Each structure stands twice: as C-alpha cells, then as structure tokens.
C-alpha cells in the first residue's frame, strides 16, 4: 500500500508540457474534503471522520472551518496533515477570493495543526494560538520530545500524507486569556479554556452570527482523548460551563457533528467526563485496583461509539491517576 501511494504521489507531481503544475504540492488525498455552510451565515466547516487518525481516513478526523468577512477570511484549525491543510485552502478559494488574514489554532495537538504547514507555505496569514502552545516547542523553536515523538509516529501511521518534510509550524501571535479580532463586519472573540483537553485549549465566538468554534472542549458523540499529561478534567468541566454561558446558536466541536443543539453537544462531553470521574472516584476511595475497577464498570452507554476502543481505557486510567493524586494531597492535609 505504501508503495502504491508513493507511486501515485510521484505520478501526480509530474508537470504538464506547458510547465504548469498539475497537482498539489503535498501528497494528494483520495477522500475529498467536504464543506457545509452554517445556514444563512458566512461560515463554512468540514467534519472529520469520528475515529482516530489512520490510513483509512487519511488523517482526517478533526473539524475545521472558516469565516468570510467583508475584509478577509479567518480560518479555525487546519486539520491533521499538510495535504488536508492544502485541501482546506483550495476549498476556501472556491468560496471566496478574499485574503486569508488569520489561521486560529484551537490547541497544539497533531490532528489540528499539521495542516498549518500549507497555510504557512502558501499564504501570508498570521497564525494565532493561546500562549501555552509554546510548550509544544522549546525556546529555540525545536520540537520538544512529545512533539517529536508524535511526529515520528504519524510519519509511520499516515505516510505519505505525513512524511519527512512535514513540520510543526509555530504561531505568529499568542494571547493569554482573551483576544478579539475585528475584521470587516465580523467580531471574533478568542477565549482561553484550558488547561482542559490540552494546555492551550481555546474557542472562537463569531458575532453577530452566534457561531462557536469550540475546539476539543466539545466533542459530540465521539469518545474524547484525554490520556495526556496536560489534561485537567476538573478544568474541562468548568470550561464546558463557560461554553454553555455563551449560549451559541450553532456549535462546531473539535470532533463530531456540528449542531444547532449546542446544549446537547455540551451535555454529551460533560456527561462522559462526569461518568468517568464518578466511576474512578469510587475506585480510588475504596482502594480498588484500576484493572478491576475498569472491568467492573458499565461501559454499555459508550461502547459502540467512535474511538471507544482506542481512547476509553486510557481516559479512565488518566482520570484514575488524577483523582488518586487529589486524594493523596487531601490525605496529607
């Protein structure tokens, strides 16, 4: 399969007799990137496969979108490979010729940022992220161990769409708590919501449309990933409360189906986190071994959902450790 994909890439990169390039500058995707429009609003979005990144979905598992204002375009997230970022860029060009001014990164996880490379290479848009995104790189701009390990893993799992030429692109602009972009007839407010799913989680509210790009704070009908050191499920629950206060008319989650039913989408993520915390809290309080607690838990509500097999056990263990640490601190007091 790798040889066939590589051969297809080489063939696609051939140049026509006139010298015009006939193919994208990155390995081409074979699954078209589809866009939908928020009804009646200048906002478009793509919805990724709800599973985990792999060759079957060509790495397209996260959501992204863009807002067309009277004075340019703002993109939210760039998808999980340079090829997908390029496909998103081409879709934007089908809808508008306005200048792409900003690309906002909801957080620095691989499935949302590898597509930034296409925007860095082929536009002069400014990339915006929360300031803790810098933790994904060291002070010299070299990818830290976590970022390097993830990139190496994806170069194997997602070749040829992630390869030796794929790189992590840092932001041009960062903010701490809140940032407002007023562009033409639209006001876009960026909110820090982490550390929750990641250390640098943020969301973007589009006004006057009432459209919220929620990033991975909200994941609709898909088991979230929370098995990393920078996850805080307590803060995540607080962030979901803030999302609810915003009362968006339309919500675009980081994964799963966008919806006019924002409260239902928020409730799914909240209920899942609360169920894990309740189940693992009982295990911690009763000094129950994690393996025993996990096997005894009732997962029937979630077992058939996308990413359950890959994410659920790790999520439960991460929360088990989080609650165990909290209990240890409480006992010391």
KASULVEN-V521249 format. One record per residue. N is the residue number from 1. PHI is phi as a letter, one per 30 degrees, with the letter a starting at -180 (NA if undefined). PSI is psi in degrees with one decimal (999 if undefined). NEAR is the number of other C-alpha atoms within 10 Angstrom. Layout:
BEGIN
n = [N	N]
phi = [PHI	PHI]
psi = [PSI	PSI]
near = [NEAR	NEAR]
END
This chain:
BEGIN
n = [1	2	3	4	5	6	7	8	9	10	11	12	13	14	15	16	17	18	19	20	21	22	23	24	25	26	27	28	29	30	31	32	33	34	35	36	37	38	39	40	41	42	43	44	45	46	47	48	49	50	51	52	53	54	55	56	57	58	59	60	61	62	63	64	65	66	67	68	69	70	71	72	73	74	75	76	77	78	79	80	81	82	83	84	85	86	87	88	89	90	91	92	93	94	95	96	97	98	99	100	101	102	103	104	105	106	107	108	109	110	111	112	113	114	115	116	117	118	119	120	121	122	123	124	125	126	127	128	129	130	131	132	133	134	135	136	137	138	139	140	141	142	143	144	145	146	147	148	149	150	151	152	153	154	155	156	157	158	159	160	161	162	163	164	165	166	167	168	169	170	171	172	173	174	175	176	177	178	179	180	181	182	183	184	185	186	187	188	189	190	191	192	193	194	195	196	197	198	199	200	201	202	203	204	205	206	207	208	209	210	211	212	213	214	215	216	217	218	219	220	221	222	223	224	225	226	227	228	229	230	231	232	233	234	235	236	237	238	239	240	241	242	243	244	245	246	247	248	249	250	251	252	253	254	255	256	257	258	259	260	261	262	263	264	265	266	267	268	269	270	271	272	273	274	275	276	277	278	279	280	281	282	283	284	285	286	287	288	289	290	291	292	293	294	295	296	297	298	299	300	301	302	303	304	305	306	307	308	309	310	311	312	313	314	315	316	317	318	319	320	321	322	323	324	325	326	327	328	329	330	331	332	333]
phi = [NA	d	d	d	d	d	d	d	d	d	d	d	d	d	c	d	e	d	j	d	d	c	b	d	d	b	e	d	d	c	c	e	d	c	c	b	c	d	e	i	b	d	b	b	a	c	c	d	d	d	d	c	d	a	d	d	c	h	i	c	c	c	c	a	a	a	c	c	c	d	b	k	c	c	c	c	i	b	i	c	b	e	d	d	d	d	d	d	d	d	d	e	d	d	c	a	c	d	d	d	c	b	b	c	c	d	a	c	c	e	d	c	c	d	d	e	e	d	d	d	d	b	b	c	d	d	c	c	a	d	d	d	e	d	d	d	b	d	d	c	i	c	e	d	d	d	d	d	d	d	d	d	d	d	d	d	d	b	d	c	d	c	b	d	d	d	b	d	c	d	d	c	b	b	b	c	c	a	b	c	c	c	b	h	c	b	c	c	c	c	c	d	b	c	d	b	d	b	d	c	e	b	b	b	c	c	c	d	d	i	c	c	d	c	h	d	d	c	b	c	h	b	d	d	c	b	c	b	d	c	d	b	d	d	d	d	d	d	d	d	d	d	d	d	d	d	h	d	d	b	c	c	d	d	b	j	d	d	a	d	c	e	d	d	d	d	d	d	d	d	d	d	d	d	d	d	d	d	d	d	d	d	d	d	d	c	h	d	e	e	e	d	d	d	d	d	d	c	c	e	d	c	e	c	d	e	i	d	d	d	c	d	d	d	d	d	d	d	d	e	d	d	d	d	d	d	d	d	d	d	d	d	d]
psi = [-43.0	-42.4	-40.8	-42.1	-41.0	-40.2	-39.6	-38.5	-47.5	-43.9	-39.2	-24.3	1.7	150.7	141.5	163.8	-25.1	-8.4	-2.5	138.7	131.9	4.8	162.2	159.0	4.4	162.3	127.5	144.8	151.7	-13.7	111.5	143.2	118.7	141.7	147.6	154.7	137.6	124.3	121.8	7.6	152.5	47.7	128.7	157.1	153.5	145.6	121.1	168.4	135.9	-3.4	-158.2	156.1	133.8	178.1	-27.8	-30.4	6.2	28.9	2.5	84.3	-16.1	166.6	155.6	171.4	-176.5	156.9	128.5	114.9	176.3	-9.9	23.4	-177.2	139.7	125.4	141.5	113.2	156.6	8.1	-179.3	5.4	156.5	-34.9	-42.3	-37.4	-41.5	-42.7	-39.8	-42.3	-41.8	-35.6	-39.2	-42.5	-23.0	-23.6	-23.4	149.7	9.9	152.5	134.5	112.9	-36.6	145.8	117.7	127.0	119.0	-33.6	162.6	74.6	148.3	-39.0	-3.3	-14.6	-17.2	-26.0	-12.7	-27.8	-39.4	-39.1	-35.0	-41.4	-26.8	5.0	170.2	27.2	146.7	132.7	128.4	137.7	165.6	149.3	-25.1	-4.8	-24.6	-16.7	-14.5	-5.8	157.0	-178.1	-17.6	5.5	10.2	135.1	132.4	177.9	-41.7	-45.0	-40.9	-42.1	-41.1	-41.0	-41.5	-40.8	-43.5	-29.2	-28.2	-46.0	-26.3	21.3	138.3	2.3	-26.8	120.9	-165.0	-17.7	-8.4	136.2	158.9	124.5	123.3	162.0	157.5	-32.3	134.9	158.5	164.1	-64.8	-42.0	146.2	139.0	130.5	115.1	114.3	109.7	-122.6	16.0	145.3	123.2	119.7	126.1	128.9	130.8	129.6	8.9	-169.7	127.9	-93.0	-33.8	177.2	-22.8	27.1	135.2	163.5	163.5	121.2	128.7	118.0	146.4	17.5	-20.6	27.5	128.1	120.3	108.7	-7.4	-156.2	5.5	-35.7	128.9	114.5	115.7	37.6	134.1	119.1	165.0	125.2	22.0	64.0	162.2	-24.1	9.9	136.4	103.9	-26.9	-46.8	-34.4	-43.8	-40.1	-41.5	-37.8	-33.8	-38.9	-37.4	-43.1	-37.9	-30.8	-24.0	57.3	149.1	-24.7	132.2	134.7	103.2	170.2	-30.4	147.8	-173.3	126.0	155.0	152.1	-14.9	69.3	-40.4	-36.2	-40.0	-42.2	-42.9	-35.6	-49.3	-44.2	-45.9	-37.9	-46.9	-44.2	-36.8	-43.7	-45.3	-41.8	-43.9	-45.0	-29.3	-40.9	-39.0	-43.4	-45.5	-31.3	6.7	38.6	134.5	142.0	-46.6	-40.6	-43.0	-40.4	-43.1	-27.5	-15.7	152.2	106.8	14.2	-30.7	-27.3	-12.3	-33.8	7.9	153.6	139.3	9.2	-49.5	-36.9	-28.9	-31.0	-46.5	-44.3	-38.7	-46.6	-40.6	-39.3	-42.8	-37.2	-47.2	-40.3	-45.7	-35.0	-41.1	-41.7	-40.6	-39.8	-42.6	-40.1	-39.9	-34.7	-31.2	999]
near = [7	12	9	9	17	15	11	13	20	12	11	17	16	13	12	10	7	6	8	9	13	11	16	15	16	23	24	21	21	9	11	9	16	12	15	12	13	18	10	7	13	16	20	20	21	22	22	23	19	23	23	21	20	15	16	12	17	22	27	27	22	26	28	29	24	25	21	24	18	12	15	18	24	24	26	25	31	31	30	29	33	28	27	28	25	26	23	27	20	13	16	21	13	9	11	12	11	14	16	23	16	22	24	28	29	32	28	26	21	18	22	26	24	25	28	27	23	23	23	16	12	11	14	12	19	16	23	24	27	29	18	20	22	19	15	22	19	11	10	7	12	13	20	15	12	11	18	16	12	12	22	14	13	23	17	15	17	21	20	24	27	26	19	11	10	21	18	20	19	23	20	12	13	18	16	14	13	15	17	13	14	13	16	12	12	19	17	20	16	25	22	23	27	25	19	23	27	25	24	25	28	28	29	25	21	19	15	11	17	15	24	25	29	27	27	28	28	29	26	25	19	22	27	26	19	22	17	12	11	14	21	19	23	16	15	24	19	14	23	21	14	13	23	13	9	13	14	22	14	20	27	32	26	27	26	25	19	24	16	15	12	22	17	13	21	22	17	16	22	21	12	17	22	14	13	21	19	14	19	26	20	14	20	20	11	10	11	14	11	16	10	10	20	20	10	10	12	11	14	8	8	16	13	12	14	18	18	20	15	14	18	21	14	16	20	22	19	21	24	25	15	19	22	18	13	12	14	11	10	9	8	6	5]
END
